[in-house]
Amino acid sequence: MAIDLSLPPEVQALADRTGRFIRDHVLPLEDAHDGDIAAAGGDRFREQLQQAARDAGVFAPHAPVEYGGHGLGMCDRAPVFEEAGYSLFGPTALNIAAPDEGNVHMLAHIANPEQKLQYLAPLAHGEVRSAFAMTEPAPGAGSDPSALATRAVRAEGGWRINGTKYFITGADGAGFFIIMARTSGEPGQRGGATMFLAPADTPGIRVGRHLDTLDRSMVGGHCEVFFEDLLVPESAVLGEVDRGFEYAQVRLGPARMTHVMRWLGAARRGHDVAVAHVARRQGFGARLGDLGMVQKMIADNEIDIAATRALLTRTCWELDRGEPAANATSIAKTFAAEAIFRIVDRSMQMCGGLGVSGDLPLARLSREVRPFRIYDGPSEVHRWAIAKRVVGAAKRALRDSE
């Protein structure tokens, strides 16, 4: 049976429009500000970019149609998000940057009608930003979410939340928070987490310092956030009590893949810059692009791009079918995070001194894609999960054969 990998015409048209918009409008702005969204103007700049994306007809490709988006599934998002990611500012322009893109996806699947009206609608329209507050300082939740220490206890009128989070992307200036807190059990135990929604101006929410990280392209930084006797009503519960870890998977699997899409676009830009450079640069009696060692790096980049797309396509197909896709997600995320960095790193090498200078975008691309091997689960944790599933299946097969 033949497998049709062609895109629906309307998706291909949207990807093409997105590519033109990024190259004509967004890339010059990224270059002017060295990929630093705060230096470009932060939220004021975001609003200008997003209005331009609306005018170009490429805004919110992932959001439900009833909330002003294009309603694309995971497979159809891939080419559009990759085109947006060709610029570090592109995802912000299309309102598909983390964490808002993942929060739109999760709210569309889990929120009740009142929550969708209060939180999803303004987020999808770009009227506010959001933050997903899960990661905590040690010994709290990080790569091991079961270590969740922030606690919510029942109080008169709702729930009282206390805890400290950090590395919370977009926290500074967010309009609301999605808070992961423990409502039963103890840190280290599986289950017992609940998600809560809270406007950012609710008493008891305090945004602390920005943690100084390599990347500079995400509005609102990566911040400490303190919840100090935060009182939220019963209506703030997102979904059901004690099902927070289950709901997190609704967000995390797709969000890992949309990270792959966006940063694959950034890596592709790095590759294009390097190939253009070696095609014209003379050295050792030939153009650099005619030299065997340079051609090997070009070929390896092409292989990594193609392999990343193939793994991404398979995983998105599983997600669109409603499957958990846990193993496929871990495989694709781990390979892509490392391949994307290899692509940018080889591109820098091909460009020599220019590659590590500000005259080309490669150094800032390297700065942005390196954290992906940690964000949304370190490669080592995903490898452990993959191996655990494989060994577990082998053990079950042995038991069944006895």
C-alpha positions as CSV (number, residue, x, y, z in Angstrom):
1,M,0.0,0.0,0.0
2,A,1.4,3.4,-1.0
3,I,1.9,6.0,1.7
4,D,0.9,9.5,0.7
5,L,3.1,12.1,2.3
6,S,1.9,15.0,0.3
7,L,0.3,17.9,2.1
8,P,-3.3,19.1,1.7
9,P,-3.2,22.1,-0.8
10,E,-4.4,24.5,1.9
11,V,-1.7,23.4,4.3
12,Q,1.0,23.8,1.6
13,A,-0.3,27.2,0.8
14,L,-0.2,28.3,4.5
15,A,3.3,27.0,4.8
16,D,4.4,28.9,1.7
17,R,2.8,32.1,3.0
18,T,4.4,31.6,6.3
19,G,7.8,31.2,4.7
20,R,7.4,34.4,2.7
21,F,6.2,36.3,5.7
22,I,9.2,35.1,7.8
23,R,11.8,36.0,5.2
24,D,10.3,39.3,4.1
25,H,9.1,40.7,7.5
26,V,10.6,38.8,10.5
27,L,14.2,37.8,9.6
28,P,15.3,41.5,9.1
29,L,14.0,42.3,12.6
30,E,15.7,39.2,14.2
31,D,19.0,40.2,12.6
32,A,18.6,43.8,13.7
33,H,18.2,42.7,17.3
34,D,20.5,39.7,17.3
35,G,17.6,37.4,18.2
36,D,17.1,39.0,21.6
37,I,13.4,39.5,22.1
38,A,13.8,41.7,25.2
39,A,16.1,44.1,23.3
40,A,13.6,44.2,20.5
41,G,10.9,45.5,22.8
42,G,9.4,42.5,24.6
43,D,5.6,42.5,24.7
44,R,5.2,45.6,22.7
45,F,7.3,44.1,19.9
46,R,5.3,40.8,20.2
47,E,2.1,42.7,19.6
48,Q,3.5,44.3,16.5
49,L,4.8,41.1,15.1
50,Q,1.5,39.3,15.7
51,Q,-0.5,42.0,14.1
52,A,1.7,41.7,11.0
53,A,1.1,37.9,11.1
54,R,-2.7,38.5,11.2
55,D,-2.5,40.8,8.3
56,A,-0.5,38.1,6.4
57,G,-3.1,35.5,7.2
58,V,-0.7,33.2,9.0
59,F,-1.6,33.8,12.7
60,A,-2.4,31.0,15.1
61,P,-2.2,28.0,12.7
62,H,-2.7,25.6,15.7
63,A,-5.6,27.2,17.5
64,P,-9.1,26.0,17.1
65,V,-11.0,27.7,14.2
66,E,-13.7,29.0,16.7
67,Y,-10.9,30.9,18.4
68,G,-9.5,32.5,15.3
69,G,-7.0,29.9,14.4
70,H,-6.5,27.5,11.4
71,G,-7.2,24.4,13.4
72,L,-4.3,22.3,12.1
73,G,-3.6,18.8,13.5
74,M,-0.1,17.7,14.4
75,C,1.0,16.5,10.9
76,D,-0.3,19.6,9.2
77,R,1.4,21.8,11.8
78,A,4.9,20.5,11.0
79,P,5.7,22.3,7.8
80,V,4.0,25.5,8.9
81,F,5.9,25.5,12.3
82,E,9.1,24.7,10.6
83,E,8.7,27.7,8.3
84,A,7.9,29.9,11.3
85,G,11.0,28.6,13.1
86,Y,13.3,29.7,10.3
87,S,13.4,32.9,12.3
88,L,13.9,32.9,16.1
89,F,11.2,35.5,16.3
90,G,8.8,33.6,13.9
91,P,7.1,31.5,16.5
92,T,6.3,34.5,18.6
93,A,4.9,36.3,15.5
94,L,2.5,33.4,14.8
95,N,1.6,32.9,18.5
96,I,3.1,29.4,18.4
97,A,6.0,30.0,20.8
98,A,6.4,28.0,24.0
99,P,4.6,27.9,26.4
100,D,1.6,29.6,24.9
101,E,1.3,27.1,22.0
102,G,1.3,24.1,24.3
103,N,-1.1,25.8,26.7
104,V,-3.6,26.5,23.8
105,H,-3.4,22.9,22.9
106,M,-4.0,21.7,26.4
107,L,-6.8,24.2,27.2
108,A,-8.6,23.2,24.0
109,H,-8.6,19.6,25.1
110,I,-9.2,19.9,28.9
111,A,-10.8,23.2,29.9
112,N,-14.5,23.6,30.5
113,P,-16.5,26.1,28.5
114,E,-16.2,28.9,31.2
115,Q,-12.4,28.3,31.4
116,K,-12.1,28.4,27.6
117,L,-13.9,31.7,27.5
118,Q,-11.8,33.2,30.3
119,Y,-8.4,31.8,29.3
120,L,-8.2,30.0,26.0
121,A,-10.0,32.7,23.9
122,P,-7.7,35.6,24.8
123,L,-4.6,33.4,24.6
124,A,-5.4,32.1,21.2
125,H,-6.1,35.6,20.0
126,G,-2.8,36.9,21.3
127,E,-4.4,39.3,23.8
128,V,-2.4,37.8,26.7
129,R,0.5,35.4,27.3
130,S,0.6,32.5,29.7
131,A,3.0,30.4,31.8
132,F,3.0,26.7,32.8
133,A,4.4,26.4,36.3
134,M,5.6,22.9,36.9
135,T,9.4,22.9,37.4
136,E,10.8,23.4,40.9
137,P,14.1,23.9,42.6
138,A,15.7,20.8,44.0
139,P,14.5,18.6,45.5
140,G,11.3,19.4,43.8
141,A,9.9,18.5,40.3
142,G,12.3,18.6,37.4
143,S,13.1,15.8,35.1
144,D,11.3,13.6,37.7
145,P,7.8,15.1,37.9
146,S,6.8,12.8,40.8
147,A,9.1,14.9,43.0
148,L,6.4,17.7,42.9
149,A,6.5,19.6,46.1
150,T,4.2,22.6,45.6
151,R,1.1,21.8,47.6
152,A,-2.6,22.8,47.3
153,V,-4.9,22.1,50.2
154,R,-8.6,22.6,50.5
155,A,-9.6,25.9,52.1
156,E,-12.8,27.9,52.6
157,G,-13.9,28.9,49.1
158,G,-11.4,26.7,47.2
159,W,-7.8,25.8,47.4
160,R,-4.7,27.4,49.0
161,I,-1.4,26.9,47.1
162,N,2.1,27.2,48.5
163,G,5.4,26.5,46.7
164,T,8.3,27.7,44.6
165,K,8.8,27.2,40.9
166,Y,11.7,28.1,38.6
167,F,12.7,28.1,34.9
168,I,9.1,29.2,34.3
169,T,9.1,30.4,30.7
170,G,7.2,33.6,30.0
171,A,6.3,34.2,33.6
172,D,7.3,37.9,33.5
173,G,4.3,39.6,32.0
174,A,2.1,36.5,31.7
175,G,-1.6,37.1,31.9
176,F,-2.3,33.9,33.8
177,F,-0.6,30.8,35.1
178,I,-1.3,27.1,34.9
179,I,0.0,25.7,38.2
180,M,0.9,22.1,38.9
181,A,0.4,21.4,42.6
182,R,0.2,18.3,44.7
183,T,-3.2,17.6,46.2
184,S,-2.5,14.2,47.6
185,G,0.4,11.9,48.4
186,E,4.0,12.9,49.1
187,P,6.9,14.0,46.9
188,G,8.3,10.9,45.1
189,Q,4.9,9.2,44.8
190,R,3.2,8.9,41.5
191,G,-0.1,10.7,40.9
192,G,-1.7,13.2,43.3
193,A,-1.2,16.3,41.1
194,T,-3.8,18.8,40.1
195,M,-3.6,21.7,37.6
196,F,-5.0,25.1,38.6
197,L,-5.7,28.3,36.6
198,A,-5.0,31.7,38.1
199,P,-4.8,35.2,36.7
200,A,-1.3,36.6,37.2
201,D,-2.6,39.5,39.3
202,T,-4.1,37.2,41.9
203,P,-2.7,38.0,45.4
204,G,-0.2,35.3,46.4
205,I,1.6,35.1,43.0
206,R,5.0,36.7,42.9
207,V,7.4,36.6,40.0
208,G,11.0,36.7,41.0
209,R,14.3,37.0,39.1
210,H,15.0,36.0,35.6
211,L,17.4,33.0,35.4
212,D,20.2,33.9,33.1
213,T,20.1,31.3,30.3
214,L,21.7,30.9,26.9
215,D,18.5,31.6,24.9
216,R,17.2,35.1,24.3
217,S,14.2,34.6,22.0
218,M,11.3,33.9,24.4
219,V,9.2,36.7,25.7
220,G,9.0,36.9,29.5
221,G,12.2,35.0,30.2
222,H,12.7,31.9,32.4
223,C,11.8,33.0,36.0
224,E,11.4,32.1,39.6
225,V,7.7,32.2,40.7
226,F,6.5,32.1,44.2
227,F,3.1,31.0,45.3
228,E,2.5,32.3,48.9
229,D,-0.9,31.4,50.4
230,L,-2.4,31.7,46.9
231,L,-6.2,31.2,47.3
232,V,-8.0,30.1,44.2
233,P,-11.7,29.1,43.8
234,E,-12.9,25.6,43.1
235,S,-13.6,26.7,39.5
236,A,-9.8,27.2,39.1
237,V,-9.3,23.4,38.9
238,L,-8.3,22.5,35.3
239,G,-9.9,19.1,34.6
240,E,-10.3,16.9,37.7
241,V,-8.5,16.8,41.0
242,D,-5.5,14.4,41.2
243,R,-5.3,13.9,37.4
244,G,-2.7,16.6,36.7
245,F,0.1,14.3,35.6
246,E,-2.3,12.6,33.2
247,Y,-3.3,15.9,31.8
248,A,0.3,17.0,31.5
249,Q,0.8,14.2,28.9
250,V,-1.9,15.9,26.7
251,R,0.4,18.9,26.6
252,L,3.9,17.5,26.8
253,G,4.0,15.0,23.9
254,P,2.7,17.5,21.3
255,A,4.7,20.3,22.8
256,R,7.9,18.3,22.4
257,M,7.1,17.8,18.8
258,T,6.3,21.4,18.1
259,H,9.7,22.3,19.7
260,V,11.2,19.9,17.1
261,M,9.3,21.7,14.3
262,R,10.3,25.2,15.3
263,W,14.0,24.4,16.0
264,L,14.3,22.3,12.9
265,G,13.4,25.5,11.0
266,A,16.2,27.4,12.9
267,A,18.7,24.6,12.0
268,R,17.6,24.7,8.4
269,R,18.4,28.4,8.3
270,G,21.8,27.7,9.7
271,H,22.4,25.1,7.1
272,D,21.3,27.4,4.3
273,V,23.6,30.2,5.5
274,A,26.5,27.8,5.6
275,V,25.9,26.3,2.1
276,A,25.6,29.7,0.6
277,H,28.9,30.7,2.2
278,V,30.9,27.6,1.0
279,A,29.4,27.9,-2.5
280,R,31.1,31.2,-3.0
281,R,34.1,31.2,-0.6
282,Q,37.4,30.4,-2.2
283,G,40.1,28.5,-0.4
284,F,42.9,26.0,-1.2
285,G,42.5,26.5,-4.9
286,A,38.7,25.8,-5.1
287,R,35.4,26.8,-3.7
288,L,35.0,25.4,-0.2
289,G,31.9,23.7,-1.2
290,D,33.9,21.6,-3.7
291,L,36.2,20.2,-1.0
292,G,35.5,16.7,0.3
293,M,35.5,17.5,4.1
294,V,33.0,20.4,3.6
295,Q,30.8,18.2,1.4
296,K,30.7,15.6,4.1
297,M,29.4,18.2,6.6
298,I,26.8,19.3,4.1
299,A,25.7,15.7,3.5
300,D,25.5,15.0,7.2
301,N,23.3,18.1,7.7
302,E,21.0,16.9,4.9
303,I,20.8,13.5,6.5
304,D,20.0,14.9,9.9
305,I,17.3,17.2,8.5
306,A,15.7,14.3,6.6
307,A,15.8,11.9,9.5
308,T,14.4,14.5,11.9
309,R,11.5,15.1,9.6
310,A,10.8,11.4,9.2
311,L,10.7,10.7,12.9
312,L,8.6,13.8,13.4
313,T,6.1,12.7,10.8
314,R,5.7,9.3,12.3
315,T,5.2,10.7,15.8
316,C,2.7,13.3,14.6
317,W,0.8,10.6,12.8
318,E,0.5,8.6,16.0
319,L,-0.6,11.8,18.0
320,D,-3.2,12.6,15.3
321,R,-4.6,9.1,15.7
322,G,-5.2,9.8,19.4
323,E,-2.4,7.4,20.5
324,P,-0.2,8.3,23.5
325,A,2.9,8.1,21.3
326,A,5.1,8.1,24.4
327,N,7.9,6.0,22.8
328,A,7.8,7.7,19.5
329,T,7.8,11.1,21.2
330,S,10.9,10.2,23.2
331,I,12.7,8.9,20.2
332,A,11.9,11.8,18.0
333,K,12.6,14.4,20.7
334,T,16.0,12.9,21.6
335,F,17.2,12.4,18.1
336,A,16.0,15.8,16.9
337,A,17.5,17.8,19.9
338,E,20.9,16.3,19.2
339,A,20.6,16.4,15.4
340,I,19.5,20.1,15.3
341,F,22.5,21.1,17.4
342,R,24.8,19.0,15.1
343,I,23.4,20.8,12.1
344,V,24.0,24.3,13.5
345,D,27.4,23.3,14.9
346,R,28.6,21.9,11.5
347,S,27.2,25.1,9.9
348,M,29.4,27.2,12.2
349,Q,32.4,25.1,11.4
350,M,31.9,25.5,7.6
351,C,31.9,29.2,8.0
352,G,35.0,29.4,10.1
353,G,35.6,32.7,12.0
354,L,32.4,34.2,10.5
355,G,30.5,31.3,12.0
356,V,31.3,32.4,15.6
357,S,30.9,36.1,14.8
358,G,27.9,38.4,14.8
359,D,28.1,38.8,11.1
360,L,26.2,35.6,10.6
361,P,23.2,34.3,12.6
362,L,24.9,31.0,13.4
363,A,26.3,31.8,16.8
364,R,22.9,33.0,18.1
365,L,21.2,29.9,16.5
366,S,23.7,27.7,18.4
367,R,22.8,29.6,21.6
368,E,19.1,29.0,21.1
369,V,19.1,25.3,20.1
370,R,21.6,24.0,22.6
371,P,19.1,24.1,25.5
372,F,16.7,21.8,23.6
373,R,18.7,18.8,24.8
374,I,17.6,19.7,28.3
375,Y,14.2,21.5,27.8
376,D,11.2,19.2,27.8
377,G,13.2,16.3,29.2
378,P,17.0,15.8,29.0
379,S,18.2,13.3,26.4
380,E,19.4,11.0,29.1
381,V,15.9,10.8,30.7
382,H,14.3,10.1,27.4
383,R,16.9,7.3,26.7
384,W,16.2,5.8,30.1
385,A,12.4,5.8,29.4
386,I,12.9,4.3,25.9
387,A,15.1,1.5,27.3
388,K,12.8,0.9,30.3
389,R,9.8,0.3,27.9
390,V,11.9,-2.1,25.7
391,V,13.2,-4.1,28.7
392,G,9.7,-4.1,30.2
393,A,8.2,-5.6,27.0
394,A,10.9,-8.2,26.9
395,K,10.2,-9.2,30.5
396,R,6.5,-9.5,29.8
397,A,7.2,-11.7,26.8
398,L,9.4,-14.0,28.9
399,R,6.7,-14.3,31.5
400,D,4.1,-15.1,28.8
401,S,6.2,-17.8,27.3
402,E,6.7,-19.6,30.6
